[in-house]
Amino acid sequence: MRASLACLLLAVTLPYAVTAQAFEPKGATPADAKAAEDKLICRREVPVGSLVASRKMCLTKAQWAERERVGNDVARQMIYDNQGRPSGSN
């Protein structure tokens, strides 16, 4: 029973493993890496407080990473600036 179950499982999953190996790139060149880095990635962003409005932004991978880094730095700075003070005082 276990042997037939193992054979069935192997028979079902083997074609997927072979297919995945067949389509893997055989060696990425530096030009391919540069092209992937320069490729535009488009995302739809919804402004805070809006339920309907949205805008489409297309940036490179490096630009998205920089945008994320700057946003995180701003958030950290806001938290740092508000530490150590009792709430309600100016």
All heavy atoms as an XYZ file, in Angstrom:
678
protein
N       0.828     -1.192      0.000
C       0.000      0.000      0.000
C       0.870      1.253      0.000
O       0.632      2.166     -0.769
C      -0.933     -0.046      1.213
C      -1.828      1.151      1.342
S      -3.160      1.022      0.163
C      -4.167      2.344      0.696
N       1.871      1.276      0.906
C       2.756      2.442      0.986
C       3.579      2.590     -0.294
O       3.815      3.696     -0.757
C       3.687      2.340      2.182
C       3.023      2.661      3.473
C       4.025      2.722      4.585
N       3.373      3.100      5.820
C       3.995      3.256      6.950
N       5.295      3.047      7.022
N       3.342      3.597      8.020
N       4.013      1.471     -0.847
C       4.820      1.519     -2.064
C       4.004      2.082     -3.228
O       4.503      2.881     -4.009
C       5.350      0.136     -2.404
N       2.752      1.661     -3.332
C       1.924      2.174     -4.427
C       1.607      3.650     -4.229
O       1.552      4.411     -5.193
C       0.638      1.359     -4.542
O      -0.124      1.464     -3.358
N       1.454      4.075     -2.971
C       1.211      5.489     -2.690
C       2.443      6.315     -3.028
O       2.333      7.392     -3.622
C       0.824      5.677     -1.221
C       0.467      7.093     -0.794
C      -0.717      7.610     -1.597
C       0.152      7.148      0.675
N       3.627      5.806     -2.697
C       4.874      6.507     -3.009
C       5.070      6.603     -4.511
O       5.486      7.638     -5.035
C       6.051      5.800     -2.351
N       4.773      5.524     -5.247
C       4.893      5.541     -6.707
C       3.920      6.537     -7.325
O       4.260      7.251     -8.263
C       4.648      4.151     -7.274
S       5.988      3.006     -6.930
N       2.715      6.584     -6.807
C       1.717      7.522     -7.304
C       2.163      8.960     -7.063
O       2.066      9.802     -7.959
C       0.366      7.264     -6.629
C      -0.761      8.210     -7.023
C      -1.084      8.061     -8.507
C      -1.985      7.962     -6.189
N       2.675      9.225     -5.877
C       3.149     10.571     -5.550
C       4.301     10.962     -6.453
O       4.359     12.081     -6.959
C       3.558     10.638     -4.077
C       4.028     11.992     -3.568
C       2.917     13.024     -3.699
C       4.468     11.884     -2.133
N       5.226     10.056     -6.686
C       6.363     10.316     -7.563
C       5.897     10.563     -8.989
O       6.375     11.467     -9.659
C       7.339      9.143     -7.508
C       8.618      9.311     -8.315
C       9.408     10.509     -7.812
C       9.453      8.058     -8.246
N       4.955      9.780     -9.460
C       4.456      9.922    -10.819
C       3.743     11.262    -11.022
O       3.803     11.860    -12.090
C       3.514      8.775    -11.152
N       3.097     11.743     -9.977
C       2.371     13.009    -10.085
C       3.320     14.197    -10.025
O       3.162     15.169    -10.751
C       1.299     13.107     -8.969
C       0.703     14.480     -8.914
C       0.229     12.062     -9.200
N       4.327     14.141     -9.170
C       5.195     15.303     -8.967
C       6.388     15.350     -9.901
O       6.965     16.411    -10.115
C       5.713     15.346     -7.519
O       6.415     14.140     -7.235
C       4.576     15.548     -6.543
N       6.811     14.243    -10.484
C       7.986     14.210    -11.343
C       7.883     15.138    -12.549
O       8.828     15.861    -12.843
C       8.279     12.776    -11.785
C       9.582     12.579    -12.566
C      10.761     13.012    -11.709
C       9.734     11.140    -12.991
N       6.773     15.171    -13.280
C       6.709     16.088    -14.429
C       6.908     17.557    -14.041
O       7.500     18.312    -14.787
C       5.304     15.865    -14.997
C       4.914     14.521    -14.520
C       5.589     14.339    -13.197
N       6.449     17.946    -12.868
C       6.618     19.330    -12.438
C       8.078     19.629    -12.141
O       8.577     20.713    -12.437
C       5.758     19.632    -11.216
C       4.287     19.546    -11.518
C       3.518     18.511    -11.020
C       3.686     20.491    -12.324
C       2.178     18.416    -11.313
C       2.338     20.404    -12.629
C       1.584     19.368    -12.118
O       0.255     19.282    -12.412
N       8.803     18.707    -11.555
C      10.216     18.904    -11.259
C      11.030     19.009    -12.541
O      11.910     19.853    -12.659
C      10.733     17.768    -10.385
N      10.735     18.174    -13.516
C      11.455     18.210    -14.782
C      11.154     19.503    -15.514
O      12.042     20.140    -16.070
C      11.073     16.978    -15.642
C      11.655     17.099    -17.032
C      11.567     15.716    -14.962
N       9.907     19.943    -15.514
C       9.525     21.178    -16.178
C      10.206     22.371    -15.539
O      10.699     23.261    -16.223
C       7.994     21.365    -16.133
O       7.385     20.214    -16.685
C       7.571     22.587    -16.894
N      10.287     22.427    -14.226
C      10.922     23.544    -13.543
C      12.401     23.612    -13.877
O      12.943     24.688    -14.090
C      10.728     23.420    -12.039
N      13.066     22.467    -13.986
C      14.479     22.461    -14.325
C      14.689     22.873    -15.776
O      15.673     23.515    -16.104
C      15.076     21.087    -14.097
C      15.231     20.731    -12.635
C      15.757     19.313    -12.452
O      15.875     18.565    -13.420
N      16.057     18.966    -11.220
N      13.784     22.540    -16.647
C      13.936     22.849    -18.063
C      13.880     24.345    -18.332
O      14.509     24.837    -19.260
C      12.856     22.137    -18.865
N      13.163     25.091    -17.529
C      12.990     26.511    -17.777
C      13.877     27.403    -16.921
O      13.772     28.606    -16.992
C      11.521     26.906    -17.593
C      10.646     26.329    -18.661
C       9.748     25.326    -18.356
C      10.734     26.754    -19.964
C       8.939     24.774    -19.336
C       9.938     26.209    -20.946
C       9.039     25.220    -20.632
N      14.757     26.824    -16.118
C      15.667     27.643    -15.321
C      16.732     28.236    -16.223
O      17.260     27.570    -17.099
C      16.350     26.772    -14.253
C      15.630     26.750    -12.964
C      16.408     25.975    -11.903
O      17.647     25.902    -11.990
O      15.760     25.450    -11.005
N      17.093     29.521    -16.011
C      18.176     30.096    -16.806
C      19.492     29.389    -16.479
O      19.764     29.085    -15.327
C      18.208     31.552    -16.389
C      17.313     31.692    -15.224
C      16.493     30.452    -15.111
N      20.299     29.150    -17.487
C      21.517     28.368    -17.321
C      22.719     29.209    -16.907
O      23.798     28.733    -16.837
C      21.848     27.634    -18.623
C      20.883     26.546    -18.910
C      20.953     25.457    -17.863
C      19.984     24.360    -18.176
N      19.738     23.469    -17.121
N      22.612     30.443    -16.689
C      23.739     31.273    -16.273
C      23.425     32.710    -16.607
O      23.457     33.087    -17.769
N      23.104     33.441    -15.615
C      22.747     34.832    -15.842
C      24.012     35.633    -16.103
O      25.012     35.503    -15.411
C      21.996     35.393    -14.646
N      23.963     36.431    -17.120
C      25.102     37.283    -17.444
C      24.934     38.624    -16.749
O      23.828     38.982    -16.331
C      25.185     37.499    -18.969
O      24.008     38.189    -19.394
C      25.313     36.182    -19.702
N      26.003     39.394    -16.606
C      25.886     40.727    -15.997
C      24.913     41.624    -16.758
O      24.238     42.454    -16.168
C      27.305     41.276    -16.058
C      28.179     40.074    -16.088
C      27.390     39.033    -16.843
N      24.820     41.440    -18.075
C      23.875     42.245    -18.859
C      22.442     41.925    -18.463
O      21.596     42.818    -18.395
C      24.083     41.996    -20.350
N      22.149     40.632    -18.191
C      20.812     40.239    -17.756
C      20.490     40.851    -16.403
O      19.371     41.294    -16.157
C      20.692     38.719    -17.673
C      20.775     38.040    -19.030
O      20.521     38.725    -20.041
O      21.099     36.847    -19.066
N      21.461     40.872    -15.511
C      21.258     41.454    -14.181
C      20.999     42.947    -14.295
O      20.145     43.498    -13.603
C      22.466     41.195    -13.297
N      21.734     43.619    -15.164
C      21.560     45.067    -15.355
C      20.191     45.358    -15.961
O      19.513     46.291    -15.559
C      22.673     45.607    -16.263
C      22.621     47.075    -16.481
C      22.934     47.853    -15.232
C      23.014     49.329    -15.545
N      22.897     50.153    -14.386
N      19.772     44.523    -16.917
C      18.465     44.715    -17.548
C      17.352     44.514    -16.533
O      16.364     45.246    -16.531
C      18.296     43.762    -18.720
N      17.507     43.525    -15.653
C      16.494     43.281    -14.628
C      16.448     44.436    -13.632
O      15.391     44.786    -13.126
C      16.781     41.975    -13.903
N      17.605     45.025    -13.353
C      17.659     46.140    -12.409
C      17.022     47.393    -12.994
O      16.417     48.183    -12.279
C      19.121     46.421    -12.063
C      19.301     47.362    -10.905
C      20.764     47.509    -10.536
O      21.398     46.506    -10.192
O      21.248     48.651    -10.608
N      17.159     47.597    -14.311
C      16.618     48.779    -14.965
C      15.160     48.623    -15.386
O      14.544     49.580    -15.830
C      17.445     49.124    -16.207
C      18.836     49.622    -15.833
O      19.012     50.079    -14.685
O      19.735     49.552    -16.685
N      14.619     47.435    -15.256
C      13.242     47.179    -15.656
C      12.289     47.954    -14.743
O      12.463     48.005    -13.531
C      12.960     45.682    -15.540
C      11.588     45.301    -15.974
C      11.393     43.808    -15.817
C       9.962     43.439    -16.085
N       9.718     42.040    -15.797
N      11.287     48.565    -15.331
C      10.310     49.311    -14.554
C       9.335     48.365    -13.866
O       8.867     47.397    -14.461
C       9.524     50.272    -15.446
C      10.285     51.503    -15.930
C       9.385     52.332    -16.833
C      10.782     52.336    -14.785
N       9.047     48.675    -12.625
C       8.062     47.932    -11.846
C       6.934     48.907    -11.547
O       7.152     49.937    -10.922
C       8.673     47.402    -10.542
C       9.849     46.489    -10.853
C       7.624     46.690     -9.712
C      10.684     46.129     -9.645
N       5.748     48.587    -12.002
C       4.606     49.483    -11.820
C       3.733     48.978    -10.676
O       3.441     47.788    -10.577
C       3.787     49.573    -13.100
S       4.717     50.286    -14.475
N       3.327     49.916     -9.835
C       2.442     49.604     -8.713
C       1.350     50.661     -8.658
O       1.557     51.808     -9.009
C       3.210     49.627     -7.387
C       4.278     48.587     -7.288
C       4.989     48.679     -5.965
N       6.099     47.729     -5.913
C       7.042     47.740     -4.993
N       7.019     48.647     -4.037
N       8.003     46.862     -5.010
N       0.213     50.234     -8.189
C      -0.903     51.145     -8.002
C      -0.944     51.524     -6.529
O      -0.974     50.670     -5.663
C      -2.200     50.462     -8.413
C      -3.281     51.444     -8.766
C      -4.391     50.799     -9.562
N      -4.137     50.589    -10.971
C      -4.118     51.548    -11.888
N      -4.272     52.787    -11.535
N      -3.937     51.260    -13.154
N      -0.898     52.833     -6.259
C      -0.895     53.315     -4.878
C      -2.171     54.088     -4.599
O      -2.650     54.844     -5.437
C       0.311     54.217     -4.626
C       1.615     53.483     -4.655
C       2.761     54.333     -4.149
O       2.624     55.569     -4.071
O       3.804     53.747     -3.825
N      -2.702     53.876     -3.405
C      -3.899     54.576     -2.960
C      -3.467     55.596     -1.911
O      -2.860     55.219     -0.905
C      -4.928     53.590     -2.365
C      -6.153     54.329     -1.874
C      -5.300     52.542     -3.387
N      -3.743     56.889     -2.134
C      -3.380     57.896     -1.141
C      -4.085     57.644      0.191
O      -5.205     57.135      0.226
C      -3.862     59.211     -1.755
C      -4.030     58.929     -3.211
C      -4.349     57.475     -3.318
N      -3.422     58.003      1.273
C      -3.998     57.816      2.606
C      -5.280     58.630      2.723
O      -5.343     59.783      2.327
C      -2.986     58.266      3.687
C      -3.616     58.209      5.065
C      -1.739     57.423      3.621
N      -6.327     58.019      3.228
C      -7.597     58.694      3.429
C      -8.535     58.592      2.241
O      -9.651     59.092      2.298
N      -8.112     57.958      1.173
C      -8.957     57.843     -0.003
C      -9.424     56.413     -0.174
O      -8.660     55.466      0.002
C      -8.194     58.276     -1.251
O      -8.979     58.047     -2.397
N     -10.668     56.245     -0.523
C     -11.208     54.928     -0.786
C     -11.289     54.635     -2.278
O     -11.383     53.482     -2.683
C     -12.600     54.780     -0.165
C     -12.671     54.913      1.353
C     -14.111     54.852      1.811
C     -11.843     53.847      2.028
N     -11.251     55.680     -3.100
C     -11.479     55.511     -4.524
C     -10.253     55.879     -5.356
O      -9.873     55.148     -6.262
C     -12.690     56.360     -4.971
C     -12.939     56.210     -6.452
C     -13.921     55.980     -4.179
N      -9.637     56.992     -5.049
C      -8.542     57.493     -5.870
C      -7.328     56.568     -5.789
O      -7.022     56.004     -4.747
C      -8.146     58.891     -5.426
N      -6.652     56.416     -6.910
C      -5.404     55.669     -6.937
C      -4.550     56.221     -8.064
O      -5.050     56.861     -8.987
C      -5.648     54.181     -7.127
O      -6.141     53.934     -8.418
N      -3.259     55.947     -7.958
C      -2.369     56.400     -9.020
C      -1.372     55.286     -9.309
O      -0.997     54.520     -8.431
C      -1.659     57.685     -8.643
C      -0.794     57.566     -7.433
C      -0.091     58.872     -7.111
N       0.703     58.657     -5.910
C       0.642     59.398     -4.837
N      -0.149     60.433     -4.799
N       1.396     59.130     -3.799
N      -0.945     55.233    -10.547
C      -0.005     54.205    -10.967
C       1.386     54.829    -11.009
O       1.586     55.885    -11.614
C      -0.389     53.691    -12.348
C       0.453     52.565    -12.847
C      -0.078     52.082    -14.194
C       0.776     50.973    -14.742
N       0.286     50.521    -16.045
N       2.336     54.183    -10.322
C       3.711     54.673    -10.301
C       4.618     53.584    -10.873
O       4.530     52.433    -10.457
C       4.143     55.009     -8.885
C       3.394     56.179     -8.292
S       4.085     56.705     -6.732
C       5.700     57.232     -7.223
N       5.485     53.964    -11.794
C       6.437     53.034    -12.386
C       7.850     53.514    -12.067
O       8.242     54.611    -12.452
C       6.249     52.949    -13.897
S       4.647     52.288    -14.385
N       8.595     52.688    -11.325
C       9.960     53.005    -10.934
C      10.814     51.750    -11.105
O      10.297     50.642    -11.181
C      10.013     53.451     -9.464
C       9.171     54.666     -9.070
C       9.169     54.826     -7.560
C       9.694     55.920     -9.727
N      12.133     51.938    -11.129
C      13.029     50.793    -11.183
C      13.121     50.161     -9.801
O      12.695     50.749     -8.807
C      14.436     51.194    -11.641
O      15.006     52.065    -10.675
C      14.414     51.854    -13.007
N      13.721     48.984     -9.738
C      13.865     48.279     -8.465
C      14.666     49.128     -7.476
O      14.320     49.219     -6.297
C      14.548     46.936     -8.702
C      14.622     46.061     -7.502
C      15.214     44.703     -7.853
C      15.240     43.808     -6.646
N      15.767     42.479     -6.975
N      15.722     49.768     -7.950
C      16.548     50.614     -7.080
C      15.756     51.822     -6.577
O      15.890     52.225     -5.411
C      17.793     51.074     -7.827
N      14.931     52.405     -7.422
C      14.123     53.555     -7.015
C      13.083     53.148     -5.979
O      12.832     53.894     -5.037
C      13.452     54.191     -8.234
C      14.433     54.903     -9.145
C      13.796     55.333    -10.453
O      12.921     54.640    -10.995
N      14.232     56.467    -10.971
N      12.466     51.968     -6.145
C      11.501     51.494     -5.133
C      12.203     51.266     -3.807
O      11.669     51.596     -2.746
C      10.806     50.214     -5.584
C       9.699     50.424     -6.580
C       9.664     50.007     -7.870
C       8.462     51.117     -6.364
N       8.486     50.399     -8.466
C       7.721     51.078     -7.564
C       7.898     51.775     -5.272
C       6.470     51.653     -7.706
C       6.643     52.348     -5.409
C       5.948     52.295     -6.609
N      13.413     50.692     -3.853
C      14.163     50.441     -2.621
C      14.521     51.758     -1.936
O      14.418     51.877     -0.706
C      15.425     49.638     -2.929
N      14.932     52.749     -2.701
C      15.271     54.063     -2.130
C      14.035     54.723     -1.527
O      14.089     55.304     -0.443
C      15.876     54.956     -3.211
C      16.189     56.361     -2.759
C      17.294     56.441     -1.713
O      18.005     55.446     -1.501
O      17.423     57.514     -1.093
N      12.920     54.615     -2.214
C      11.675     55.199     -1.703
C      11.273     54.549     -0.381
O      10.859     55.225      0.561
C      10.586     55.002     -2.760
C       9.260     55.599     -2.440
C       8.312     55.330     -3.604
N       6.960     55.593     -3.223
C       6.289     56.683     -3.540
N       6.862     57.598     -4.268
N       5.054     56.846     -3.140
N      11.432     53.229     -0.295
C      11.121     52.514      0.936
C      12.075     52.917      2.059
O      11.663     53.130      3.199
C      11.215     51.011      0.690
C      10.876     50.168      1.896
C      10.963     48.688      1.607
O      11.131     48.285      0.436
O      10.869     47.920      2.581
N      13.365     53.035      1.736
C      14.365     53.413      2.734
C      14.092     54.803      3.291
O      14.108     55.020      4.505
C      15.772     53.364      2.141
C      16.872     53.611      3.173
C      18.221     53.847      2.524
N      18.258     55.049      1.712
C      18.357     56.282      2.202
N      18.415     56.493      3.496
N      18.377     57.324      1.390
N      13.784     55.750      2.413
C      13.502     57.122      2.855
C      12.249     57.159      3.724
O      12.224     57.819      4.766
C      13.362     58.065      1.631
C      12.794     59.405      2.031
C      14.708     58.238      0.948
N      11.211     56.432      3.324
C       9.981     56.388      4.120
C      10.218     55.816      5.502
O       9.708     56.322      6.500
N      11.027     54.754      5.582
C      11.349     54.164      6.882
C      12.182     55.121      7.734
O      11.986     55.206      8.944
C      12.084     52.835      6.706
C      11.171     51.736      6.224
O       9.960     51.802      6.386
N      11.749     50.729      5.610
N      13.128     55.836      7.102
C      13.940     56.810      7.836
C      13.072     57.921      8.419
O      13.270     58.347      9.558
C      15.017     57.412      6.942
C      16.134     56.425      6.618
O      16.215     55.374      7.289
O      16.916     56.715      5.690
N      12.108     58.393      7.655
C      11.206     59.444      8.131
C      10.387     58.944      9.318
O      10.246     59.638     10.323
C      10.283     59.935      6.984
C       9.164     60.812      7.507
C      11.096     60.685      5.945
N       9.869     57.726      9.215
C       9.072     57.157     10.308
C       9.918     56.981     11.569
O       9.481     57.316     12.673
C       8.473     55.820      9.880
N      11.144     56.502     11.403
C      12.034     56.341     12.563
C      12.346     57.678     13.211
O      12.406     57.801     14.435
C      13.328     55.652     12.141
C      13.192     54.180     11.954
C      14.554     53.517     11.733
N      14.364     52.184     11.234
C      14.418     51.834      9.950
N      14.698     52.732      9.034
N      14.208     50.592      9.602
N      12.587     58.685     12.383
C      12.898     60.016     12.917
C      11.716     60.591     13.677
O      11.891     61.205     14.730
C      13.316     60.964     11.787
C      13.840     62.288     12.266
C      15.111     62.148     13.103
O      16.003     61.388     12.757
N      15.181     62.872     14.202
N      10.506     60.377     13.185
C       9.318     60.862     13.891
C       9.190     60.191     15.254
O       8.881     60.843     16.252
C       8.056     60.603     13.052
C       7.923     61.508     11.854
S       6.545     61.072     10.768
C       5.164     61.155     11.861
N       9.455     58.903     15.316
C       9.381     58.182     16.587
C      10.467     58.669     17.530
O      10.229     58.918     18.711
C       9.475     56.660     16.346
C       8.207     56.175     15.657
C       9.702     55.914     17.651
C       8.279     54.760     15.167
N      11.683     58.832     17.003
C      12.800     59.294     17.818
C      12.535     60.688     18.388
O      12.819     60.963     19.544
C      14.082     59.296     16.985
C      15.276     59.810     17.736
C      15.920     59.005     18.667
C      15.753     61.101     17.524
C      17.016     59.465     19.361
C      16.843     61.582     18.217
C      17.475     60.762     19.144
O      18.557     61.221     19.840
N      11.982     61.577     17.556
C      11.707     62.958     17.977
C      10.652     63.004     19.097
O      10.656     63.941     19.894
C      11.230     63.798     16.807
C      12.345     64.109     15.825
O      13.529     63.935     16.182
O      12.039     64.500     14.686
N       9.775     62.033     19.168
C       8.700     62.066     20.145
C       8.976     61.196     21.368
O       8.107     61.021     22.216
C       7.380     61.626     19.493
C       6.871     62.672     18.516
O       6.933     63.866     18.810
N       6.439     62.234     17.366
N      10.163     60.671     21.494
C      10.500     59.861     22.664
C      10.905     60.766     23.817
O      11.481     61.822     23.641
C      11.681     58.924     22.358
C      11.318     57.748     21.533
C      12.528     56.859     21.264
O      13.664     57.267     21.427
N      12.259     55.639     20.848
N      10.637     60.304     25.005
C      11.114     60.995     26.185
C      10.317     62.191     26.636
O      10.658     62.845     27.618
N       9.263     62.507     25.934
C       8.415     63.631     26.342
C       7.076     63.077     26.804
O       6.506     62.206     26.169
C       8.155     64.569     25.169
C       9.389     65.343     24.766
C       9.015     66.348     23.719
N       9.941     66.146     22.605
C       9.727     66.529     21.381
N       8.595     67.111     21.057
N      10.608     66.316     20.446
N       6.566     63.609     27.877
C       5.231     63.169     28.308
C       4.193     63.584     27.259
O       4.319     64.631     26.633
C       4.994     63.893     29.614
C       6.187     64.722     29.897
C       7.163     64.564     28.758
N       3.226     62.766     27.087
C       2.187     63.099     26.113
C       1.379     64.292     26.585
O       1.167     64.515     27.775
C       1.253     61.894     25.891
O       0.616     61.557     27.086
N       0.956     65.103     25.651
C       0.148     66.269     25.978
C       0.948     67.519     26.239
O       0.386     68.595     26.397
N       2.267     67.462     26.308
C       3.053     68.682     26.526
C       3.692     69.124     25.234
O       3.993     68.337     24.360
C       4.138     68.445     27.586
O       5.083     67.517     27.078
N       3.909     70.409     25.117
C       4.513     70.973     23.901
C       5.911     71.433     24.176
O       6.380     72.060     24.904
C       3.685     72.122     23.355
C       2.383     71.598     22.750
O       2.353     70.470     22.277
N       1.361     72.408     22.774
